[in-house]
Amino acid sequence: MRKYELTAVFPGTIPDTELGAAVDRVKKIITDSGIASVEPVELGKHKLSYPIGENKFGHLVSFVFETEPAVAAAFQKKLNLSKDVVRFAMELFVGARFKRQPQIADNPLIKASREKEREDRAERSDRGNDRDDRGSAVFAAGHVASGEIQKMDDKPVDLAEIDKQLDKILEGDLTPSV
């Protein structure tokens, strides 16, 4: 069994009072597919990046559940026929994605996933393994060899001097010789 996350976009024209019923209908589609525990988390109403049909806004709801891949594929076909959902995306669940979203962080499945990540990290550090999965050492993006570091002068910057230097550079040939 794999853990999946389904993020569904409900039309922004649905009033908040009717959104609960639409979420329940989608939850029923999920449970009718043989998926036992489904936990919907409402993420709120958001402006969409682009209009979907006549919808410029949408209510986002995330569902987290565990199922077999074959069941997930069959469920997607049923969800495509639903008129409640404007758009949806289903992917393997990654609990680390929700660390900065407090409304989702209280979800028990996410808490369990985060705890497992912490245990894995602690186990790797106990073994002294500070390398990523590819076996290469992990460096910061701006890594510079120690010989390349230059000291900065603490003297004030003269803007007139900078203008002269820029004029000198721009007067020369800017195209590299081929």
FITORDREN-933138 format. One record per residue (C-alpha): x, y, z; residue number from 0. Coordinates in nm, 2 decimals, always signed. Each point is the difference from the previous one (the first is absolute). Layout:
c1:X, c2:Y, c3:Z, i:NUM $
...
END
This chain:
c1:+0.00, c2:+0.00, c3:+0.00, i:0 $
c1:+0.11, c2:+0.35, c3:-0.08, i:1 $
c1:-0.09, c2:+0.33, c3:+0.16, i:2 $
c1:-0.16, c2:+0.25, c3:-0.25, i:3 $
c1:-0.10, c2:+0.36, c3:+0.02, i:4 $
c1:-0.29, c2:+0.13, c3:-0.21, i:5 $
c1:-0.03, c2:+0.38, c3:-0.04, i:6 $
c1:-0.33, c2:+0.09, c3:-0.14, i:7 $
c1:-0.12, c2:+0.34, c3:-0.13, i:8 $
c1:-0.37, c2:+0.07, c3:+0.06, i:9 $
c1:-0.16, c2:+0.29, c3:-0.18, i:10 $
c1:+0.04, c2:+0.33, c3:+0.17, i:11 $
c1:-0.37, c2:+0.08, c3:-0.07, i:12 $
c1:-0.11, c2:-0.27, c3:+0.25, i:13 $
c1:-0.10, c2:+0.17, c3:+0.33, i:14 $
c1:+0.18, c2:-0.11, c3:+0.31, i:15 $
c1:-0.32, c2:-0.17, c3:+0.13, i:16 $
c1:-0.02, c2:-0.22, c3:-0.31, i:17 $
c1:+0.37, c2:-0.08, c3:-0.01, i:18 $
c1:-0.03, c2:-0.25, c3:+0.28, i:19 $
c1:-0.25, c2:-0.20, c3:-0.19, i:20 $
c1:+0.21, c2:+0.00, c3:-0.31, i:21 $
c1:+0.30, c2:-0.12, c3:+0.20, i:22 $
c1:-0.21, c2:-0.27, c3:+0.15, i:23 $
c1:-0.11, c2:-0.12, c3:-0.35, i:24 $
c1:+0.37, c2:-0.02, c3:-0.11, i:25 $
c1:+0.08, c2:-0.18, c3:+0.32, i:26 $
c1:-0.28, c2:-0.25, c3:-0.07, i:27 $
c1:+0.15, c2:-0.06, c3:-0.35, i:28 $
c1:+0.33, c2:-0.07, c3:+0.17, i:29 $
c1:-0.14, c2:-0.24, c3:+0.26, i:30 $
c1:-0.22, c2:-0.17, c3:-0.26, i:31 $
c1:+0.32, c2:-0.09, c3:-0.18, i:32 $
c1:+0.11, c2:-0.21, c3:+0.30, i:33 $
c1:+0.22, c2:+0.25, c3:+0.17, i:34 $
c1:-0.07, c2:-0.01, c3:+0.38, i:35 $
c1:+0.14, c2:+0.30, c3:+0.17, i:36 $
c1:-0.03, c2:+0.34, c3:-0.18, i:37 $
c1:+0.08, c2:+0.32, c3:+0.18, i:38 $
c1:-0.10, c2:+0.32, c3:-0.19, i:39 $
c1:+0.18, c2:+0.32, c3:+0.10, i:40 $
c1:-0.14, c2:+0.33, c3:-0.13, i:41 $
c1:+0.27, c2:+0.24, c3:-0.12, i:42 $
c1:-0.23, c2:+0.29, c3:-0.06, i:43 $
c1:-0.11, c2:+0.21, c3:-0.30, i:44 $
c1:+0.28, c2:+0.11, c3:-0.24, i:45 $
c1:+0.03, c2:+0.19, c3:-0.32, i:46 $
c1:+0.09, c2:-0.24, c3:-0.28, i:47 $
c1:+0.31, c2:+0.06, c3:-0.21, i:48 $
c1:-0.22, c2:-0.01, c3:-0.31, i:49 $
c1:-0.38, c2:-0.03, c3:-0.05, i:50 $
c1:-0.14, c2:-0.35, c3:-0.02, i:51 $
c1:-0.32, c2:+0.03, c3:-0.20, i:52 $
c1:-0.17, c2:+0.30, c3:+0.16, i:53 $
c1:+0.18, c2:-0.05, c3:+0.34, i:54 $
c1:+0.26, c2:+0.26, c3:+0.11, i:55 $
c1:-0.01, c2:-0.12, c3:+0.36, i:56 $
c1:-0.01, c2:-0.35, c3:+0.15, i:57 $
c1:-0.03, c2:-0.17, c3:+0.33, i:58 $
c1:+0.30, c2:-0.23, c3:+0.06, i:59 $
c1:-0.05, c2:-0.32, c3:+0.20, i:60 $
c1:+0.27, c2:-0.26, c3:+0.06, i:61 $
c1:-0.09, c2:-0.36, c3:+0.06, i:62 $
c1:+0.27, c2:-0.24, c3:+0.14, i:63 $
c1:-0.06, c2:-0.38, c3:-0.01, i:64 $
c1:+0.17, c2:-0.33, c3:-0.05, i:65 $
c1:-0.08, c2:-0.24, c3:-0.28, i:66 $
c1:+0.14, c2:-0.23, c3:-0.27, i:67 $
c1:+0.11, c2:+0.16, c3:-0.33, i:68 $
c1:-0.26, c2:-0.19, c3:-0.21, i:69 $
c1:-0.28, c2:+0.13, c3:+0.23, i:70 $
c1:+0.14, c2:+0.36, c3:-0.03, i:71 $
c1:-0.01, c2:-0.02, c3:-0.38, i:72 $
c1:-0.36, c2:-0.12, c3:+0.00, i:73 $
c1:-0.10, c2:+0.27, c3:+0.25, i:74 $
c1:+0.15, c2:+0.27, c3:-0.23, i:75 $
c1:-0.23, c2:-0.11, c3:-0.28, i:76 $
c1:-0.31, c2:+0.03, c3:+0.23, i:77 $
c1:+0.12, c2:+0.34, c3:+0.12, i:78 $
c1:+0.03, c2:+0.13, c3:-0.36, i:79 $
c1:-0.38, c2:-0.05, c3:-0.03, i:80 $
c1:-0.08, c2:+0.20, c3:+0.31, i:81 $
c1:-0.16, c2:+0.34, c3:-0.06, i:82 $
c1:+0.10, c2:+0.12, c3:+0.35, i:83 $
c1:+0.37, c2:+0.02, c3:-0.08, i:84 $
c1:+0.14, c2:+0.25, c3:-0.25, i:85 $
c1:+0.35, c2:-0.14, c3:+0.00, i:86 $
c1:+0.20, c2:-0.25, c3:+0.21, i:87 $
c1:+0.35, c2:-0.13, c3:+0.04, i:88 $
c1:+0.09, c2:-0.33, c3:+0.17, i:89 $
c1:+0.36, c2:-0.09, c3:+0.08, i:90 $
c1:+0.20, c2:-0.20, c3:+0.25, i:91 $
c1:-0.02, c2:+0.16, c3:+0.35, i:92 $
c1:+0.30, c2:+0.21, c3:+0.12, i:93 $
c1:-0.06, c2:+0.12, c3:+0.35, i:94 $
c1:+0.29, c2:+0.24, c3:+0.00, i:95 $
c1:-0.19, c2:+0.22, c3:-0.25, i:96 $
c1:-0.24, c2:+0.11, c3:+0.28, i:97 $
c1:+0.25, c2:+0.11, c3:+0.27, i:98 $
c1:-0.08, c2:+0.37, c3:-0.05, i:99 $
c1:-0.38, c2:-0.04, c3:-0.02, i:100 $
c1:-0.14, c2:-0.01, c3:+0.35, i:101 $
c1:-0.35, c2:-0.09, c3:-0.11, i:102 $
c1:+0.13, c2:-0.32, c3:-0.15, i:103 $
c1:+0.27, c2:-0.07, c3:+0.26, i:104 $
c1:-0.26, c2:-0.12, c3:+0.25, i:105 $
c1:-0.10, c2:-0.29, c3:-0.23, i:106 $
c1:+0.10, c2:-0.33, c3:+0.18, i:107 $
c1:+0.14, c2:-0.16, c3:-0.33, i:108 $
c1:+0.22, c2:+0.30, c3:-0.05, i:109 $
c1:+0.12, c2:-0.01, c3:+0.36, i:110 $
c1:+0.09, c2:-0.37, c3:-0.03, i:111 $
c1:+0.18, c2:+0.06, c3:-0.33, i:112 $
c1:+0.20, c2:+0.29, c3:+0.15, i:113 $
c1:+0.09, c2:-0.21, c3:+0.31, i:114 $
c1:+0.13, c2:-0.28, c3:-0.24, i:115 $
c1:+0.21, c2:+0.26, c3:-0.19, i:116 $
c1:+0.16, c2:+0.12, c3:+0.33, i:117 $
c1:+0.08, c2:-0.36, c3:+0.10, i:118 $
c1:+0.16, c2:-0.07, c3:-0.33, i:119 $
c1:+0.21, c2:+0.32, c3:+0.02, i:120 $
c1:+0.11, c2:-0.08, c3:+0.36, i:121 $
c1:+0.09, c2:-0.36, c3:-0.12, i:122 $
c1:+0.21, c2:+0.14, c3:-0.28, i:123 $
c1:+0.18, c2:+0.25, c3:+0.22, i:124 $
c1:+0.07, c2:-0.28, c3:+0.25, i:125 $
c1:+0.17, c2:-0.20, c3:-0.27, i:126 $
c1:+0.20, c2:+0.32, c3:-0.10, i:127 $
c1:-0.17, c2:+0.00, c3:-0.34, i:128 $
c1:-0.02, c2:+0.36, c3:-0.12, i:129 $
c1:-0.03, c2:-0.09, c3:-0.36, i:130 $
c1:-0.31, c2:+0.01, c3:-0.22, i:131 $
c1:-0.14, c2:-0.31, c3:-0.18, i:132 $
c1:+0.24, c2:+0.04, c3:-0.30, i:133 $
c1:+0.30, c2:-0.04, c3:+0.23, i:134 $
c1:+0.14, c2:+0.34, c3:-0.06, i:135 $
c1:+0.06, c2:+0.25, c3:+0.28, i:136 $
c1:-0.26, c2:+0.27, c3:+0.05, i:137 $
c1:+0.12, c2:+0.36, c3:-0.05, i:138 $
c1:-0.17, c2:+0.33, c3:+0.01, i:139 $
c1:-0.09, c2:+0.15, c3:-0.34, i:140 $
c1:+0.25, c2:+0.28, c3:+0.02, i:141 $
c1:+0.30, c2:-0.21, c3:+0.09, i:142 $
c1:+0.33, c2:+0.18, c3:-0.09, i:143 $
c1:+0.35, c2:-0.15, c3:+0.03, i:144 $
c1:+0.20, c2:+0.17, c3:+0.27, i:145 $
c1:+0.26, c2:+0.14, c3:-0.24, i:146 $
c1:-0.27, c2:+0.20, c3:-0.19, i:147 $
c1:-0.11, c2:+0.21, c3:+0.30, i:148 $
c1:+0.10, c2:+0.36, c3:-0.03, i:149 $
c1:+0.01, c2:+0.25, c3:+0.29, i:150 $
c1:-0.22, c2:+0.30, c3:-0.03, i:151 $
c1:+0.14, c2:+0.35, c3:+0.05, i:152 $
c1:-0.17, c2:+0.20, c3:+0.27, i:153 $
c1:+0.06, c2:+0.33, c3:-0.18, i:154 $
c1:-0.31, c2:+0.19, c3:-0.12, i:155 $
c1:-0.12, c2:-0.04, c3:-0.36, i:156 $
c1:+0.04, c2:+0.30, c3:-0.23, i:157 $
c1:-0.29, c2:+0.00, c3:-0.25, i:158 $
c1:+0.19, c2:+0.23, c3:-0.24, i:159 $
c1:+0.28, c2:-0.25, c3:-0.02, i:160 $
c1:-0.25, c2:-0.28, c3:-0.07, i:161 $
c1:-0.16, c2:+0.21, c3:-0.28, i:162 $
c1:+0.34, c2:+0.05, c3:-0.16, i:163 $
c1:+0.08, c2:-0.37, c3:+0.01, i:164 $
c1:-0.34, c2:-0.09, c3:-0.15, i:165 $
c1:+0.05, c2:+0.26, c3:-0.28, i:166 $
c1:+0.34, c2:-0.15, c3:-0.07, i:167 $
c1:-0.14, c2:-0.35, c3:-0.02, i:168 $
c1:-0.29, c2:+0.10, c3:-0.22, i:169 $
c1:+0.22, c2:+0.19, c3:-0.25, i:170 $
c1:+0.20, c2:-0.32, c3:-0.07, i:171 $
c1:-0.11, c2:-0.29, c3:-0.21, i:172 $
c1:-0.26, c2:-0.20, c3:+0.19, i:173 $
c1:-0.01, c2:-0.30, c3:-0.23, i:174 $
c1:+0.24, c2:-0.28, c3:+0.08, i:175 $
c1:+0.25, c2:-0.08, c3:-0.26, i:176 $
c1:-0.08, c2:-0.33, c3:-0.17, i:177 $
END
